[in-house]
Amino acid sequence: MPSSPGPAETADENAALADELLLRNEFFEVHINPQTGGIERIKGYGRQPNVLSQQLAFRFPRERSVPTGDDDASQETSTWYSEMVGHGVEVLSAGPHIGEIRTHGDIVDQLSGTRIAGFRQTFRTLRYRPSVEVEIELELDQAPEGIPGAITWRRGSPTATPPQPSPAAYLAVPSRPETTGSRAPYYVEIANESNRVTLVTPGMPFYRKTGDRMIDAILVPEGEQRRKFSMTIAVDQAYPMQEALDHLVPPVVRHDVPGPPAAGVQGWFFHLDSRNVQITRVLDLADLPTWTPDDTANDPIDDGFGDLDGSGQPETDPDEQDQWSEYDQPTLPDGFGFAVRLQETEGRHRSTTLRCWRTPIMARQRDFEGRTLAELPIEGDGCVST
C-alpha cells in the first residue's frame, strides 16, 4: 500500500493469515462484513484508507424505493439493487502460507422478502503476494431477464477507470444517463493519487459504472449458464497487464524435461527489459505477410489513389511507393530469423531491448504489411526498439 510520511506498519510474520472476519498478509488486511458476506474493506496497515468494498446484488429493470431503518423510524431510499444477506462466515485456513475464509447467504428482494439467489464466496490471501483471490458460487431461484436484470459483483472505490493497453481492451457503450457500460477483457483498474487496485476477471468482460465510486461486474445476464466465477484483486500492481496475462496464460509445467542445458540452469527465448511492453506473438518469417507496391493493383480496397475499374493500375500513391522503396530490403531465406510483435500496455512511450538466446545478426522494425520501417541497432545479445 502507499506509504505514509513515517514508517508504515506491517503485519506480524507469526500472525495467523485468517481470523473470524479478517484476512491478512504482509501487504494489507481484508475485512469481511458478516451482515452481507462481502468485503467490507481492503486497507493497508496503520492509518490507510479503504481501497475497495464489495457486494453481490441483483439489478432490477427499474429503480425502486425500499424502506430502511427500524419499523418505528422507517425511511425510504431509491436503489436499483437487491439486498445481500450473509448467513455465516467460516475460516477454512489460518496459515501459515494461505489464509482462506468462506461466507454464504442469500440475495433478497427487499420489498417482497423473497430469495433471488443463494451465494457462497471464498476469499483467499497468500503470504508474499499482494493480491486477494475470490471465488463465487451462485444458486439462482430467479433468472435475470433483459439487459438491466443481472447478478452483479458491486465494487465501491475512489474512482474506477478501464485499462489502457489497446482500443480493444475497453469500449464505451451508449447507456442510461446514470450508467456507463464497458468491456474490459483483461482487467479493470481502480486508482487515485495514492492507491492502485487491479481487478483481474478472466471470462467476465462486461462492466457497468454506476457512479464516481461504484462499478458493477456483470456475472449472470439473461441466458448465462455459468454459476461459478473467480477473480483476483491485486493491490498496487505497477504493471496490471502482466498480472492479467499471468491469469489468462498460466505457467506450463513439463515433467519430462531431463535436466538443465549445458549453458546453465537458467535461460530464455526472449527477454524484455521493460515490464510495460509485452510480447504478443512470435512468428516464423515464412508466416509473415508479404508486400510489394505492385500488390495494391489487386487490392479490393480503394485508398483514394486509384479506381477499381479493372485497369490494373496500382492504387498506392506514387510518392508513397518511392518512400517505401527506399527502406525495402530483399526477402530473407526461409528459416532465417523470426518476427516478434510487441505491445506497450501503459500508454508510455519508451525504448526497450529485446534480448535473444543467440546474438542477432540484424534486426529491423516492420509494419503489419511487412514493410520495413527502420533498421534497429544490435547491442550485445539484443536489439533496441523504440
Summary of the structure (lengths in Angstrom):
residues: 386
radius of gyration: 26.8
end to end distance: 32.2
largest distance: 86.2
contacts: 1058
relative contact order: 0.10
helix: 8%
strand: 42%
